């Protein structure tokens, strides 16, 4: 863990060719400039695995998360199986029609869609720990689909 005197140098090592300027007020940040919050850099060191840097851009009077291409690719990698599971559940709902199994499959589609929307919202807010929640939901899908197919239509 770097001490207070090592933090500026550690941050500069991320992009040594960039011009690094400490900004204390948002209004001092150039409109097209990127920002890195020191608190994010320091707290990222407390987690397991590699330090994930969150970049921001000025958006009016707020900082908005500006994901790197690697972070966007990671989100796609995590969300693609979720999108595929939604498609399969929707196919099931179509196959089962307006019966008990069809309604259950529609409900599963809704749950998966809500999980995707939650992961997307967290990603857009710069919260990069959404992957475990998505994986937990996906682990339950095969059992839920099996239970749905075992339902008797009344």
C-alpha positions as CSV (number, residue, x, y, z in Angstrom):
1,X,0.0,0.0,0.0
2,X,1.6,3.3,-1.0
3,X,1.9,6.1,1.5
4,X,0.6,9.6,0.9
5,X,3.9,10.7,-0.7
6,X,4.0,7.7,-3.1
7,X,0.4,8.0,-4.4
8,X,1.0,10.8,-7.0
9,X,4.0,8.9,-8.4
10,X,2.0,5.7,-8.5
11,X,-0.8,7.3,-10.3
12,X,1.5,9.0,-12.8
13,X,3.0,5.5,-13.6
14,X,-0.4,4.5,-15.0
15,X,0.0,6.8,-18.0
16,X,3.5,8.3,-17.9
17,X,3.1,10.3,-21.1
18,X,0.0,12.1,-19.9
19,X,0.0,15.5,-18.3
20,X,-1.1,14.9,-14.7
21,X,-2.5,17.9,-12.9
22,X,-4.1,17.8,-9.4
23,X,-7.6,19.3,-9.5
24,X,-9.3,20.1,-6.3
25,X,-12.6,21.5,-7.7
26,X,-14.6,20.0,-10.6
27,X,-14.8,23.4,-12.2
28,X,-11.0,23.3,-12.7
29,X,-11.1,20.1,-14.7
30,X,-11.0,20.7,-18.5
31,X,-14.2,19.8,-20.2
32,X,-12.4,17.1,-22.4
33,X,-10.1,15.9,-19.6
34,X,-10.2,12.6,-17.8
35,X,-10.1,12.4,-14.0
36,X,-9.0,9.8,-11.6
37,X,-10.2,10.0,-8.0
38,X,-7.4,9.3,-5.6
39,X,-9.8,7.6,-3.2
40,X,-10.7,5.1,-5.9
41,X,-7.0,4.4,-6.6
42,X,-6.3,3.9,-2.9
43,X,-9.4,1.7,-2.1
44,X,-8.8,-0.4,-5.2
45,X,-5.6,-1.6,-3.5
46,X,-7.7,-3.2,-0.7
47,X,-9.5,-5.6,-3.0
48,X,-8.4,-9.0,-4.2
49,X,-6.9,-9.3,-7.6
50,X,-5.4,-6.6,-9.8
51,X,-6.1,-3.0,-9.1
52,X,-8.9,-1.7,-11.4
53,X,-8.7,2.0,-12.2
54,X,-11.9,3.9,-12.8
55,X,-11.6,6.9,-15.1
56,X,-14.1,9.8,-15.1
57,X,-15.0,12.6,-17.4
58,X,-16.7,15.9,-16.5
59,X,-20.4,15.8,-17.2
60,X,-21.8,19.2,-16.3
61,X,-21.4,19.5,-12.5
62,X,-20.6,15.9,-11.9
63,X,-18.1,13.3,-12.8
64,X,-19.3,10.5,-15.0
65,X,-17.7,7.1,-15.2
66,X,-15.7,6.7,-18.5
67,X,-15.0,3.0,-18.9
68,X,-11.8,1.8,-20.6
69,X,-12.2,-0.5,-23.6
70,X,-11.0,-3.4,-21.4
71,X,-13.8,-2.6,-18.9
72,X,-16.4,-2.5,-21.7
73,X,-15.1,-5.8,-23.1
74,X,-15.3,-7.4,-19.6
75,X,-18.9,-6.2,-19.2
76,X,-19.8,-7.7,-22.5
77,X,-18.1,-11.0,-21.6
78,X,-20.0,-11.2,-18.3
79,X,-23.4,-10.1,-19.8
80,X,-23.4,-12.3,-23.0
81,X,-24.3,-15.5,-21.1
82,X,-27.1,-13.6,-19.3
83,X,-28.5,-12.3,-22.6
84,X,-28.3,-15.9,-24.0
85,X,-30.2,-17.2,-21.0
86,X,-32.9,-14.6,-21.5
87,X,-33.2,-15.7,-25.1
88,X,-33.6,-19.4,-24.1
89,X,-36.2,-18.5,-21.4
90,X,-38.1,-16.5,-24.0
91,X,-38.0,-19.4,-26.4
92,X,-39.4,-21.6,-23.7
93,X,-42.1,-19.1,-23.0
94,X,-43.0,-19.1,-26.7
95,X,-43.0,-22.9,-26.8
96,X,-45.2,-23.3,-23.7
97,X,-47.7,-20.6,-24.7
98,X,-50.4,-19.3,-22.5
99,X,-50.2,-22.0,-19.9
100,X,-48.7,-22.3,-16.5
101,X,-45.2,-23.2,-17.8
102,X,-45.4,-20.3,-20.3
103,X,-46.1,-17.8,-17.5
104,X,-43.3,-19.3,-15.4
105,X,-40.8,-19.0,-18.3
106,X,-41.9,-15.4,-18.8
107,X,-41.2,-14.7,-15.1
108,X,-37.8,-16.2,-15.5
109,X,-37.1,-13.9,-18.5
110,X,-38.2,-10.9,-16.4
111,X,-35.8,-11.9,-13.6
112,X,-32.9,-12.3,-16.0
113,X,-33.7,-9.0,-17.7
114,X,-33.9,-7.2,-14.3
115,X,-30.5,-8.7,-13.4
116,X,-29.0,-7.5,-16.7
117,X,-30.5,-4.0,-16.1
118,X,-29.0,-4.0,-12.6
119,X,-25.6,-5.0,-13.8
120,X,-25.7,-2.4,-16.6
121,X,-26.7,0.4,-14.1
122,X,-23.9,-0.6,-11.7
123,X,-21.4,-0.7,-14.6
124,X,-22.5,2.7,-15.8
125,X,-22.1,4.1,-12.2
126,X,-18.6,2.8,-12.1
127,X,-19.3,-0.1,-9.8
128,X,-17.2,-2.9,-11.3
129,X,-18.2,-5.7,-8.9
130,X,-21.3,-6.8,-10.7
131,X,-19.9,-10.0,-12.2
132,X,-20.4,-12.2,-9.1
133,X,-24.1,-11.4,-8.9
134,X,-24.5,-12.2,-12.6
135,X,-22.7,-15.5,-12.2
136,X,-24.9,-16.4,-9.1
137,X,-28.1,-15.8,-11.1
138,X,-26.8,-17.8,-14.1
139,X,-25.9,-20.8,-11.8
140,X,-29.5,-21.1,-10.8
141,X,-31.0,-20.9,-14.4
142,X,-30.6,-24.6,-15.3
143,X,-32.5,-25.7,-12.2
144,X,-35.2,-23.1,-12.7
145,X,-35.7,-24.2,-16.3
146,X,-35.9,-27.8,-15.2
147,X,-38.5,-26.9,-12.6
148,X,-40.5,-25.0,-15.2
149,X,-40.5,-27.8,-17.6
150,X,-41.7,-30.2,-14.9
151,X,-44.7,-28.0,-14.1
152,X,-48.1,-29.5,-15.1
153,X,-50.3,-27.2,-17.0
154,X,-53.8,-26.9,-15.6
